[in-house]
Every structure is written in C-alpha cells, then in structure tokens.
Amino acid sequence: MGTRISRLGIRKVFTGRGDLTVEVEVHLDDGWGRAIAPAGASRGKHEVKYFPDEGVDAAIDVFKRWVEPGLIGMDAVNQVAVDKKLEEIDGTWDFSKIGGAVAVATSMANVVAVADSKGLWPYQVIGGSLANVIPYPLGNTIGGGKHSRGLGPDYQEFLILPYGAPDIYTAVYTNMEVHREVGRILAKEDPTFAGGRNDEGAWTAKISTDKALEVLSSAVKEVSRRLGVEIGLGIDAASSSMWNGKAYVYTNEGRELTPREHFERIKSIIEKYDLIYIEDPFHEEDFQSFAELTALFKDRLIVGDDLFTTNPDRLAIGIREKATNAVLIKVDQIGTVTRAHETVRLALNNGYRIVVSHRSGDTESGLLAHIAVGFKAPIIKTGIMGSERVAKANELLRIWDHLSGVARMAKIK
C-alpha cells in the first residue's frame, strides 16, 4: 500500500525565536512529509503540555520507544485514526507523556506525507476539493505585552486586517505597506525609537496603548488612501497575562484596573478607534465579560484564544454562554489536526468565525497557510514581517496560483 507508514524520524530544531522544538518526519511506502511544532510565549492554561516535565529529550525518547512503533504499518490516509493512535499512546488529554509538540509535529507531518504520496497539496488533503477560499491575513504591526518583554504598550498586539483587498497579493502587500508606514511615523514622533521589532516582527516602541492606536490609525488612513483598500484595526489584549487574580495590571500606564474599569477601558477604545477585531479582551475564565462585550458589539469580531485554546470542550462552554462570535485556532494548542478540526466544525456549526493562527515562536514552514485554506478560515493570523511570517504569506500566494482562477477571497463583512 503506497500510503502505509513505513518509518518515522524526529530531531531537535529551533523556532525563529530560538525556542527548542522538534521536527518529525513521516515516511510512507510511496511519499514522505515533515513538520515542525511552533512554540508560543503566551500560553493558555488549558493548552496541551508542550513537552513532558522531563523535557525534550524525554519526548524524543518516548517518540522512539512508543510513537514510531505504534504508527508503523498504519494507513496514513486515515488521519483520524493516526491522530487517535497518538492520543492512545499518550493516554492523557494534554499529551503530557509525549508532549504536544511531538503530537502536533507528527500529526501535521502525516498530512504532508499523504499529500506527497497522492500528488496533492496539503490544503487539498485537509479540506478536499471544495477548499478554494483564501483567508485575509491579519497582521501584528505594533507589539506590546509579553511579546515585547514589557517594552511596549500593555496590550500584546495591534493588528490590521485588509478586508477590502480583491486578492491575496494585494492583501499581503497592504499589510506590509502599513507596517512600513507605522515605522516611518514612529521614527518621526519618538526620538528613542530605534526600529526595534519583537518576536513577531511587530514594531516595539515605548508608547501607550492610545498612542499605538493613534499611530496605527494614521498609517492605515494613509495606506488605504494610496492603495484604495479598506483596512480594519484590531487588538489582541492578551488579558490573561495582565490579570493578577484581582485586577488588571497596566504596567505601561502604572496602574491597576478593576474588572469593571478594564471592561470600560476595552469598550472605550473599540468605540474610539472603531476596532473590528478584539482578541482576548478579558482573562481566560471570564466568560461573562466576554459575553457582555459580544452582546454590545455584534458587528465586530470578539475572539477567544486563551479562553478556548482550540479545545472543543471549552468552546462548548463559550457557545452556551454566548461568550464570543469567533475562535482562534492553533493546532498546537490541542495537539493534532483532527482535534483542531473538531473545534472548527463545532465553531462553524454554531455560527462562529474561525481565525487560524501562528505562534510567537514560529518557524520557516508555510504549512499554516494550508491549514487555514483546508479549514476554510476567513482569516489567518500570520504576522507581517520576519521570514517565518512571510513564509505563510508567500505560501498563500502559491496556493492562490495553484487554484488557477478558482480561488476566491473569504467574506469578512
């Protein structure tokens, strides 16, 4: 059988941030594939464990002793069976035995191997013949929070979404032009700005949240006028990293806000800057505040990341509580492509938008673009600058060309 798993391999490699991670190879009788696990700096407490407590060497040892012999002989085409076997080998919900990094790298490498064996592209293996929708790239332009090590604004990401672009090339180019314009504005307005970028290639500057949004608004207006593309603004507050158990700590502003004050702060900036995308505005257990904000801003994307961690059980709670109207999808948060797809189906069946996302410690792989297209996501969170971010954008351009005129951009509004 051409798609029988004949051999597997694993090695230590690094992310673009220098995090230690793993790369897995899956060899079939006729084809092969490999994939690298990304690594996040801001991890929700409901994510799978990245490595076992003993570390990467223990994960590699378990892979060689249990994962490889457990998968050899299986038909790689049956992705569900392969991923369920990984769960069975581990025996825990959070992959604490083999590590989520090993699980997701193996799961994704299996997709690539099947594509190679069948002469397909990975997005076709994931999404089938109807996978022809290209997502809009959501780009981090100004960085703060953990991603900028406390050197920038209190919120983690200041984002742009070129939802008016007619094609993926224009969308990617628009994000890059906004990024450049923001750099020019910051250089003029902040004498201490030295052109520094954070883990995701976003500008890092010692400015307040409001100043960051003012700069971003000015840049968007200029680029939108020049290119004729509508561009929306957004934030990822990453509020769990600001929450101390009683209040939200605004380090840059030198104050703490009560949950109610923080809610009003979020509400005011949505209104003032006309934000269309708001991710993790509250800490990861506050379903009630999420629901209240979503009810107020039904026409905006209120997105849960740490709130859900791509976990279908967490998302089910959010659906019941009407907590958000969108969910961030990170395959590595839940461990396998199959698990992530379960969350995607649950979201879509309940009217949620999905946003497929990179991690702050990402890699040179463009596979995320295939996952986004395969999952039929309207938005992919990719970053803008930096080789590991551009890798995803360039792969979207290749997929667009591969679809040979059948491709269409997603509907955002």
Secondary structure per residue as TSV (DSSP state, phi and psi in degrees):
chain	resnum	aa	ss	phi	psi
A	1	M	-	360.0	125.1
A	2	G	T	-63.9	-24.5
A	3	T	T	-105.0	17.3
A	4	R	B	-74.6	134.4
A	5	I	E	-72.4	119.0
A	6	S	E	-105.3	-25.8
A	7	R	E	-162.6	150.3
A	8	L	E	-132.4	157.0
A	9	G	E	-145.1	159.3
A	10	I	E	-146.2	147.7
A	11	R	E	-149.3	157.4
A	12	K	E	-80.0	133.8
A	13	V	E	-140.4	-173.9
A	14	F	E	-129.1	152.1
A	15	T	-	-85.5	174.7
A	16	G	T	-64.6	-17.2
A	17	R	T	-93.8	-5.5
A	18	G	-	93.1	7.3
A	19	D	-	-69.4	142.7
A	20	L	E	-76.7	130.4
A	21	T	E	-143.0	-169.0
A	22	V	E	-129.5	149.8
A	23	E	E	-118.6	132.9
A	24	V	E	-116.0	139.4
A	25	E	E	-112.2	135.9
A	26	V	E	-118.8	118.4
A	27	H	E	-106.2	131.3
A	28	L	E	-106.1	173.2
A	29	D	T	-60.6	-29.5
A	30	D	T	-142.4	75.7
A	31	G	E	136.8	165.5
A	32	W	E	-159.0	164.7
A	33	G	E	-155.5	159.0
A	34	R	E	-141.4	157.4
A	35	A	E	-153.9	150.4
A	36	I	E	-113.8	139.1
A	37	A	-	-81.3	128.3
A	38	P	-	-77.4	175.2
A	39	A	B	-139.1	132.8
A	40	G	-	-101.0	145.1
A	41	A	S	-84.6	-38.7
A	42	S	S	-100.7	95.9
A	43	R	-	-107.9	131.0
A	44	G	-	-71.2	149.9
A	45	K	T	-71.7	-10.0
A	46	H	T	-98.4	7.6
A	47	E	S	-74.4	161.3
A	48	V	-	-67.3	160.4
A	49	K	-	-75.2	136.8
A	50	Y	S	-69.2	-52.1
A	51	F	S	-129.5	159.9
A	52	P	-	-60.5	165.0
A	53	D	T	-56.9	-30.8
A	54	E	T	-78.3	-9.5
A	55	G	-	101.6	-170.4
A	56	V	H	-65.4	-36.4
A	57	D	H	-64.1	-37.5
A	58	A	H	-66.2	-38.2
A	59	A	H	-63.9	-42.6
A	60	I	H	-66.0	-39.6
A	61	D	H	-62.0	-44.8
A	62	V	H	-65.1	-37.9
A	63	F	I	-58.4	-47.9
A	64	K	I	-69.8	-34.9
A	65	R	I	-82.7	-32.5
A	66	W	I	-122.8	-44.3
A	67	V	I	-69.4	-52.1
A	68	E	H	-59.2	-53.5
A	69	P	H	-65.3	-26.7
A	70	G	H	-71.3	-29.7
A	71	L	H	-96.6	-23.2
A	72	I	T	-59.7	131.9
A	73	G	T	97.1	-14.1
A	74	M	S	-75.6	155.0
A	75	D	B	-83.6	113.9
A	76	A	T	-63.8	-23.7
A	77	V	T	-60.7	-30.9
A	78	N	-	-83.9	78.6
A	79	Q	H	-58.7	-39.6
A	80	V	H	-60.5	-45.0
A	81	A	H	-65.1	-41.0
A	82	V	H	-62.0	-46.2
A	83	D	H	-68.1	-37.6
A	84	K	H	-65.7	-33.7
A	85	K	H	-64.7	-39.0
A	86	L	H	-59.6	-43.1
A	87	E	H	-63.2	-41.8
A	88	E	H	-64.9	-42.2
A	89	I	H	-62.7	-41.7
A	90	D	H	-72.3	-49.1
A	91	G	-	82.1	4.7
A	92	T	S	-129.3	155.9
A	93	W	T	-69.6	-28.3
A	94	D	T	-105.8	15.2
A	95	F	-	53.7	39.9
A	96	S	T	-73.8	-14.2
A	97	K	T	-86.3	-50.4
A	98	I	T	-99.2	-16.7
A	99	G	-	92.5	135.7
A	100	G	H	-61.8	-31.2
A	101	A	H	-63.9	-43.6
A	102	V	H	-65.3	-43.9
A	103	A	H	-61.0	-49.1
A	104	V	H	-71.5	-36.6
A	105	A	H	-64.3	-39.7
A	106	T	H	-67.0	-45.7
A	107	S	H	-61.0	-46.2
A	108	M	H	-70.9	-36.8
A	109	A	H	-63.0	-33.6
A	110	N	H	-63.6	-40.9
A	111	V	H	-59.4	-46.7
A	112	V	H	-63.9	-38.8
A	113	A	H	-64.6	-42.4
A	114	V	H	-63.2	-42.3
A	115	A	H	-60.3	-43.8
A	116	D	H	-63.6	-42.2
A	117	S	H	-64.4	-37.6
A	118	K	H	-97.5	2.5
A	119	G	T	69.5	30.3
A	120	L	-	-112.1	174.2
A	121	W	-	-98.4	151.7
A	122	P	H	-54.9	-36.5
A	123	Y	H	-63.4	-29.9
A	124	Q	H	-72.9	-35.3
A	125	V	H	-65.5	-40.0
A	126	I	H	-75.9	-46.9
A	127	G	H	-107.0	-8.6
A	128	G	G	77.2	-167.2
A	129	S	G	-70.3	-17.6
A	130	L	G	-91.2	3.6
A	131	A	-	-80.9	89.2
A	132	N	-	-136.2	13.0
A	133	V	E	-97.1	126.0
A	134	I	E	-98.0	125.2
A	135	P	-	-75.8	153.6
A	136	Y	E	-78.6	139.0
A	137	P	E	-82.0	124.2
A	138	L	E	-95.8	120.2
A	139	G	E	-116.8	134.8
A	140	N	E	-81.3	120.4
A	141	T	E	-109.1	-42.4
A	142	I	E	-123.1	132.0
A	143	G	E	-106.9	152.3
A	144	G	-	-152.2	-163.8
A	145	G	G	57.8	-147.5
A	146	K	G	-61.0	-35.2
A	147	H	G	-65.7	-21.7
A	148	S	G	-113.8	14.5
A	149	R	T	54.7	37.9
A	150	G	T	78.1	7.0
A	151	L	S	-89.6	-12.6
A	152	G	S	-115.7	-157.6
A	153	P	-	-62.4	168.2
A	154	D	S	-71.0	-34.6
A	155	Y	S	-78.9	150.6
A	156	Q	S	-78.0	-36.9
A	157	E	E	-142.5	139.9
A	158	F	E	-117.5	113.8
A	159	L	E	-114.2	156.5
A	160	I	E	-131.1	148.1
A	161	L	E	-136.1	107.3
A	162	P	-	-82.0	66.2
A	163	Y	T	-70.0	-9.0
A	164	G	T	-94.5	1.6
A	165	A	-	-71.2	138.3
A	166	P	S	-79.9	-16.1
A	167	D	S	-153.6	169.5
A	168	I	H	-70.1	-34.4
A	169	Y	H	-59.5	-48.8
A	170	T	H	-62.1	-38.5
A	171	A	H	-63.8	-47.8
A	172	V	H	-64.1	-44.1
A	173	Y	H	-63.0	-39.5
A	174	T	H	-60.8	-45.6
A	175	N	H	-60.0	-41.4
A	176	M	H	-66.0	-38.0
A	177	E	H	-68.0	-37.7
A	178	V	H	-64.8	-42.8
A	179	H	H	-57.7	-45.8
A	180	R	H	-64.5	-41.9
A	181	E	H	-64.7	-39.1
A	182	V	H	-61.2	-43.0
A	183	G	H	-60.0	-40.2
A	184	R	H	-65.8	-42.4
A	185	I	H	-65.5	-44.6
A	186	L	H	-61.8	-38.4
A	187	A	H	-63.8	-32.7
A	188	K	H	-77.5	-38.1
A	189	E	H	-93.9	-20.7
A	190	D	-	-123.3	106.4
A	191	P	T	-65.3	-18.1
A	192	T	T	-90.6	-6.6
A	193	F	-	-71.6	122.9
A	194	A	-	-113.3	15.8
A	195	G	-	79.1	21.9
A	196	G	-	-73.5	147.0
A	197	R	B	-124.3	155.3
A	198	N	-	-94.7	-165.0
A	199	D	T	-57.6	-29.6
A	200	E	T	-102.9	11.7
A	201	G	S	81.9	6.4
A	202	A	-	-82.4	151.0
A	203	W	B	-65.1	139.3
A	204	T	-	-113.6	119.8
A	205	A	-	-141.4	148.9
A	206	K	S	-81.4	75.2
A	207	I	-	-132.3	162.9
A	208	S	-	-80.4	169.9
A	209	T	H	-59.0	-46.6
A	210	D	H	-64.0	-39.5
A	211	K	H	-65.4	-40.2
A	212	A	H	-60.2	-42.9
A	213	L	H	-70.2	-33.9
A	214	E	H	-65.9	-44.7
A	215	V	H	-62.2	-45.7
A	216	L	H	-64.0	-40.7
A	217	S	H	-61.4	-43.2
A	218	S	H	-63.2	-43.1
A	219	A	H	-64.6	-42.4
A	220	V	H	-63.8	-42.8
A	221	K	H	-61.0	-42.8
A	222	E	H	-65.9	-46.8
A	223	V	H	-69.8	-38.9
A	224	S	H	-61.9	-41.4
A	225	R	H	-63.5	-42.0
A	226	R	H	-73.4	-39.3
A	227	L	H	-99.2	-14.4
A	228	G	T	71.2	31.8
A	229	V	-	-118.2	130.5
A	230	E	-	-73.5	133.6
A	231	I	-	-131.4	129.6
A	232	G	E	-99.0	155.0
A	233	L	E	-106.3	152.3
A	234	G	E	-155.9	173.0
A	235	I	E	-138.5	151.8
A	236	D	E	-114.7	103.6
A	237	A	-	-71.9	-26.0
A	238	A	-	48.5	50.9
A	239	S	G	-64.7	-22.4
A	240	S	G	-61.4	-32.5
A	241	S	G	-75.9	-13.3
A	242	M	T	-96.0	-15.0
A	243	W	B	-84.5	125.6
A	244	N	-	-104.8	10.5
A	245	G	S	103.5	-20.4
A	246	K	S	-131.6	-31.6
A	247	A	S	-148.3	167.3
A	248	Y	E	-96.7	123.5
A	249	V	E	-92.0	112.9
A	250	Y	E	-96.5	90.2
A	251	T	T	-64.0	-44.9
A	252	N	T	-62.3	-38.2
A	253	E	T	-88.3	-7.3
A	254	G	T	66.7	40.4
A	255	R	E	-155.3	165.3
A	256	E	E	-116.0	139.2
A	257	L	E	-114.3	138.8
A	258	T	-	-66.1	163.0
A	259	P	H	-52.6	-39.4
A	260	R	H	-69.6	-42.2
A	261	E	H	-63.3	-39.2
A	262	H	H	-64.8	-41.0
A	263	F	H	-58.5	-47.2
A	264	E	H	-66.0	-33.6
A	265	R	H	-64.5	-47.7
A	266	I	H	-60.3	-46.9
A	267	K	H	-59.1	-41.8
A	268	S	H	-67.9	-38.0
A	269	I	H	-75.9	-29.2
A	270	I	H	-60.2	-45.7
A	271	E	H	-71.5	-42.9
A	272	K	H	-67.7	-39.6
A	273	Y	H	-108.0	7.4
A	274	D	T	53.6	49.6
A	275	L	-	-68.3	139.1
A	276	I	S	-106.6	-11.0
A	277	Y	E	-134.4	121.3
A	278	I	E	-133.4	111.0
A	279	E	E	-108.9	136.1
A	280	D	-	44.8	55.6
A	281	P	-	-70.3	-16.4
A	282	F	S	-134.9	168.0
A	283	H	-	-69.8	164.8
A	284	E	T	-70.3	-3.0
A	285	E	T	-113.9	-0.4
A	286	D	-	-93.3	67.6
A	287	F	H	-59.7	-33.4
A	288	Q	H	-64.6	-45.3
A	289	S	H	-67.0	-38.9
A	290	F	H	-55.9	-47.4
A	291	A	H	-62.9	-40.2
A	292	E	H	-64.1	-42.4
A	293	L	H	-68.0	-41.2
A	294	T	H	-61.9	-38.6
A	295	A	H	-65.8	-32.1
A	296	L	H	-75.8	-34.8
A	297	F	-	-124.0	68.3
A	298	K	T	-65.9	-23.5
A	299	D	T	-93.2	6.6
A	300	R	S	-112.1	163.0
A	301	L	E	-90.6	110.8
A	302	I	E	-101.6	114.2
A	303	V	E	-115.2	134.7
A	304	G	E	-103.8	124.4
A	305	D	S	-113.2	-77.4
A	306	D	T	-58.9	-28.0
A	307	L	T	-60.8	-38.4
A	308	F	T	-112.7	-33.5
A	309	T	T	47.5	41.1
A	310	T	T	56.8	20.2
A	311	N	-	-96.2	120.9
A	312	P	H	-62.2	-30.0
A	313	D	H	-68.4	-41.4
A	314	R	H	-67.3	-41.4
A	315	L	H	-63.2	-36.5
A	316	A	H	-60.2	-37.4
A	317	I	H	-65.0	-45.5
A	318	G	H	-61.1	-38.9
A	319	I	H	-64.7	-44.3
A	320	R	H	-62.7	-38.2
A	321	E	H	-86.7	-3.8
A	322	K	T	55.1	45.0
A	323	A	-	-72.9	-41.7
A	324	T	-	-141.3	-177.4
A	325	N	S	-124.6	8.8
A	326	A	E	-153.4	154.6
A	327	V	E	-134.7	137.4
A	328	L	E	-82.0	136.7
A	329	I	E	-114.7	115.9
A	330	K	-	-125.4	110.7
A	331	V	H	-58.4	-36.4
A	332	D	H	-69.3	-19.1
A	333	Q	H	-66.8	-29.2
A	334	I	H	-114.1	-12.4
A	335	G	S	106.3	-31.5
A	336	T	S	-144.1	160.7
A	337	V	H	-63.3	-39.0
A	338	T	H	-63.2	-46.2
A	339	R	H	-61.2	-43.9
A	340	A	H	-62.3	-39.4
A	341	H	H	-65.6	-34.4
A	342	E	H	-60.9	-42.3
A	343	T	H	-66.0	-40.6
A	344	V	H	-59.7	-47.5
A	345	R	H	-62.7	-41.7
A	346	L	H	-61.1	-43.7
A	347	A	H	-62.3	-50.2
A	348	L	H	-65.3	-36.3
A	349	N	H	-68.6	-15.1
A	350	N	T	-115.8	21.4
A	351	G	T	76.2	15.2
A	352	Y	-	-85.3	147.5
A	353	R	E	-86.1	149.4
A	354	I	E	-114.9	144.1
A	355	V	E	-127.4	108.7
A	356	V	E	-80.6	132.6
A	357	S	E	-129.7	147.0
A	358	H	-	-74.6	-175.6
A	359	R	-	-122.0	162.7
A	360	S	S	-64.5	-34.2
A	361	G	B	-100.5	82.4
A	362	D	-	-105.9	-174.6
A	363	T	-	-130.3	-179.9
A	364	E	S	-74.9	-3.7
A	365	S	-	-69.7	141.8
A	366	G	-	-100.0	10.1
A	367	L	H	-60.6	-28.6
A	368	L	H	-58.0	-34.0
A	369	A	H	-61.9	-40.2
A	370	H	H	-67.4	-38.2
A	371	I	H	-63.6	-43.8
A	372	A	H	-62.7	-45.2
A	373	V	H	-68.7	-42.1
A	374	G	H	-62.0	-36.8
A	375	F	T	-81.9	-4.5
A	376	K	T	60.6	40.3
A	377	A	-	-75.5	137.7
A	378	P	S	-77.8	-17.5
A	379	I	E	-137.5	139.6
A	380	I	E	-123.1	127.1
A	381	K	E	-91.7	108.8
A	382	T	-	-120.7	-12.5
A	383	G	-	79.0	-177.3
A	384	I	S	-126.6	-58.2
A	385	M	S	-107.4	158.4
A	386	G	S	106.4	138.4
A	387	S	H	-58.9	-38.4
A	388	E	H	-71.7	-21.7
A	389	R	H	-82.9	-44.6
A	390	V	H	-64.9	-27.5
A	391	A	H	-57.4	-39.5
A	392	K	H	-71.2	-42.1
A	393	A	H	-63.9	-44.5
A	394	N	H	-64.6	-34.7
A	395	E	H	-68.2	-34.5
A	396	L	H	-62.3	-38.1
A	397	L	H	-63.4	-40.1
A	398	R	H	-66.4	-41.6
A	399	I	H	-63.2	-41.5
A	400	W	H	-56.3	-46.0
A	401	D	H	-68.0	-38.5
A	402	H	H	-62.9	-31.3
A	403	L	T	-75.6	-8.4
A	404	S	T	47.6	57.5
A	405	G	T	88.5	-11.9
A	406	V	-	-84.0	-21.1
A	407	A	-	-64.5	146.5
A	408	R	E	-140.9	150.0
A	409	M	E	-75.4	150.4
A	410	A	-	-67.5	163.7
A	411	K	-	-98.1	123.2
A	412	I	-	-101.1	-44.2
A	413	K	-	-114.3	360.0
